[in-house]
């Protein structure tokens, strides 16, 4: 998914705030589940997807009006959890990596 950093997404340092980073990651996970058919299966089973935890490494800032992509993939799974990796890529460089 492609987004753009708008002025209301900025923190006091004039780059995208961490809370907006997490918001676009949420949208990316839902979009990923809808596109691969997982959303319907989860909902038919009467479940809701819940984020158990996440860890983010910030590598580069995202500046005002800069476009960026959210890339989502399944990293692993076990009997209870599905583990995902999400990357925000801006200008050809990884801006952040989140494991959830």
Secondary structure, 3 states (H helix, E strand, C coil): CEEECCHHHECCCCEECHHHHHHHHHHHHHHHHHHCCHHHHHHHCCCCCCCCCCEEEECCCCECCCEEEEEEEEEEECCCCEEEEEEEEECCEEEEEEEC
